[in-house]
Amino acid sequence: MLKHELRKKYKNLRDEFNSSEISNYSILLSNHVLQIPIWDFFYFHLFLSIEENKEVDTLPIMTLLQGKDKNVVIPKITGENSMKNYLLTDNTTFKKNKWQIPEPVDGIKIPENQVDVVFVPLLAFDGKGNRVGYGKGYYDTFLLKCRPETIKIGLSLFEAEESISDIHKNDVKLDYCITPKRVYKF
């Protein structure tokens, strides 16, 4: 399927979930994170969910990371196709942007080349590790600035599509994708 078709399909499928289902699936996802060999790393980039879009709730993953004394890095959109990343601290305050994404107001900036693991938002993915996001390019731009060995983990409420037919040369593939049912490794 084409990306625009997948975006429409999965936005509609998400709309069918209630908040209790999203919460339960998100807890299952966070439990699957423990299966991935990432626990020797220090800087974990984690997006904060857009509740209105019925995204995976990333707070259970944040709790898991903090419980393991990991440095959690939160993104903030700063311009067209660009994000800055801030270390989550006890003093971090958040404000929702125009897309309703909770973002840090300010804080300690963490450069892309310092990030070890990135949890990547998505609408759909395929069995080869390709992903479909919202189409703005923020994460592809960000991931291209990360080190090649940075581990990229997608979070999805749904299982893999067979294929995405309109992959672009700048699309960055995932290393893993976690769903409520399993962990995919690419």
TATALIN-V502978 format. One record per residue. RES is the residue in one small letter. OMEGA is omega in degrees with one decimal (* if undefined). D_CENTER is the distance of its C-alpha to the mean C-alpha in whole Angstrom. Layout:
BEGIN
res:RES omega:OMEGA d_center:D_CENTER
res:RES omega:OMEGA d_center:D_CENTER
END
This chain:
BEGIN
res:m omega:176.2 d_center:22
res:l omega:-177.7 d_center:21
res:k omega:-177.1 d_center:17
res:h omega:176.7 d_center:19
res:e omega:178.9 d_center:21
res:l omega:177.5 d_center:17
res:r omega:-178.5 d_center:16
res:k omega:-178.7 d_center:19
res:k omega:-173.7 d_center:19
res:y omega:171.7 d_center:16
res:k omega:178.4 d_center:16
res:n omega:178.9 d_center:19
res:l omega:177.8 d_center:18
res:r omega:-177.9 d_center:16
res:d omega:-179.6 d_center:19
res:e omega:-179.4 d_center:21
res:f omega:169.5 d_center:19
res:n omega:-174.0 d_center:20
res:s omega:178.5 d_center:19
res:s omega:178.1 d_center:20
res:e omega:179.2 d_center:19
res:i omega:178.9 d_center:15
res:s omega:-179.9 d_center:16
res:n omega:179.2 d_center:18
res:y omega:-179.3 d_center:15
res:s omega:176.8 d_center:12
res:i omega:175.6 d_center:15
res:l omega:177.8 d_center:16
res:l omega:-177.0 d_center:12
res:s omega:176.8 d_center:12
res:n omega:178.5 d_center:16
res:h omega:178.7 d_center:15
res:v omega:-178.6 d_center:13
res:l omega:-178.5 d_center:16
res:q omega:-174.3 d_center:17
res:i omega:-176.1 d_center:15
res:p omega:-177.1 d_center:17
res:i omega:-166.3 d_center:15
res:w omega:174.1 d_center:18
res:d omega:-178.6 d_center:20
res:f omega:-172.9 d_center:17
res:f omega:-174.3 d_center:17
res:y omega:-176.2 d_center:14
res:f omega:178.8 d_center:11
res:h omega:-176.5 d_center:8
res:l omega:175.2 d_center:6
res:f omega:173.1 d_center:5
res:l omega:-170.5 d_center:8
res:s omega:170.3 d_center:9
res:i omega:-175.6 d_center:11
res:e omega:-178.3 d_center:14
res:e omega:179.6 d_center:16
res:n omega:179.7 d_center:14
res:k omega:176.8 d_center:13
res:e omega:171.0 d_center:10
res:v omega:176.2 d_center:9
res:d omega:-176.0 d_center:10
res:t omega:-179.8 d_center:8
res:l omega:175.2 d_center:12
res:p omega:177.1 d_center:13
res:i omega:178.0 d_center:11
res:m omega:179.0 d_center:12
res:t omega:178.0 d_center:15
res:l omega:-179.3 d_center:15
res:l omega:179.9 d_center:14
res:q omega:178.0 d_center:17
res:g omega:177.4 d_center:19
res:k omega:177.3 d_center:19
res:d omega:177.1 d_center:20
res:k omega:175.5 d_center:17
res:n omega:-179.7 d_center:16
res:v omega:-178.4 d_center:13
res:v omega:-176.2 d_center:12
res:i omega:-178.8 d_center:11
res:p omega:172.8 d_center:10
res:k omega:179.1 d_center:13
res:i omega:-174.7 d_center:14
res:t omega:-179.7 d_center:18
res:g omega:179.8 d_center:19
res:e omega:179.8 d_center:19
res:n omega:178.9 d_center:16
res:s omega:178.1 d_center:15
res:m omega:167.8 d_center:14
res:k omega:-175.2 d_center:15
res:n omega:-174.7 d_center:13
res:y omega:176.9 d_center:15
res:l omega:176.9 d_center:16
res:l omega:177.7 d_center:16
res:t omega:176.9 d_center:20
res:d omega:-177.4 d_center:22
res:n omega:-177.4 d_center:23
res:t omega:174.0 d_center:20
res:t omega:-174.6 d_center:20
res:f omega:174.9 d_center:18
res:k omega:179.1 d_center:19
res:k omega:177.6 d_center:17
res:n omega:-175.5 d_center:17
res:k omega:176.6 d_center:19
res:w omega:-179.3 d_center:16
res:q omega:176.5 d_center:15
res:i omega:174.2 d_center:12
res:p omega:-178.2 d_center:14
res:e omega:174.5 d_center:14
res:p omega:177.6 d_center:16
res:v omega:177.2 d_center:20
res:d omega:178.4 d_center:20
res:g omega:-178.6 d_center:21
res:i omega:-179.1 d_center:21
res:k omega:176.7 d_center:19
res:i omega:-179.8 d_center:17
res:p omega:-178.0 d_center:18
res:e omega:-175.9 d_center:15
res:n omega:177.6 d_center:17
res:q omega:-176.8 d_center:17
res:v omega:-179.1 d_center:14
res:d omega:-175.5 d_center:14
res:v omega:178.0 d_center:10
res:v omega:169.7 d_center:7
res:f omega:-169.1 d_center:4
res:v omega:174.9 d_center:2
res:p omega:177.8 d_center:3
res:l omega:172.9 d_center:7
res:l omega:-178.8 d_center:10
res:a omega:176.0 d_center:12
res:f omega:177.9 d_center:12
res:d omega:-176.3 d_center:15
res:g omega:178.3 d_center:17
res:k omega:179.7 d_center:17
res:g omega:174.9 d_center:14
res:n omega:-178.0 d_center:13
res:r omega:173.1 d_center:11
res:v omega:175.6 d_center:11
res:g omega:-179.8 d_center:10
res:y omega:174.3 d_center:12
res:g omega:-179.7 d_center:14
res:k omega:176.7 d_center:14
res:g omega:-177.0 d_center:13
res:y omega:-176.6 d_center:11
res:y omega:176.6 d_center:9
res:d omega:177.7 d_center:11
res:t omega:179.2 d_center:14
res:f omega:-176.4 d_center:12
res:l omega:176.9 d_center:11
res:l omega:178.7 d_center:15
res:k omega:178.1 d_center:16
res:c omega:175.0 d_center:15
res:r omega:179.0 d_center:17
res:p omega:-178.3 d_center:17
res:e omega:175.7 d_center:17
res:t omega:-177.9 d_center:14
res:i omega:-177.3 d_center:12
res:k omega:-175.6 d_center:9
res:i omega:175.6 d_center:7
res:g omega:176.2 d_center:6
res:l omega:-175.0 d_center:6
res:s omega:174.2 d_center:9
res:l omega:-174.4 d_center:12
res:f omega:178.6 d_center:14
res:e omega:-174.7 d_center:15
res:a omega:167.7 d_center:16
res:e omega:178.2 d_center:18
res:e omega:177.6 d_center:21
res:s omega:172.7 d_center:20
res:i omega:-168.1 d_center:18
res:s omega:-177.1 d_center:22
res:d omega:177.2 d_center:21
res:i omega:-179.8 d_center:19
res:h omega:-177.8 d_center:19
res:k omega:179.5 d_center:20
res:n omega:176.5 d_center:18
res:d omega:-178.5 d_center:15
res:v omega:-178.9 d_center:13
res:k omega:175.5 d_center:13
res:l omega:170.2 d_center:10
res:d omega:178.7 d_center:12
res:y omega:166.2 d_center:11
res:c omega:-178.4 d_center:10
res:i omega:173.4 d_center:10
res:t omega:176.9 d_center:12
res:p omega:-176.0 d_center:15
res:k omega:-173.1 d_center:17
res:r omega:173.1 d_center:16
res:v omega:173.8 d_center:14
res:y omega:174.2 d_center:15
res:k omega:-177.3 d_center:16
res:f omega:* d_center:16
END
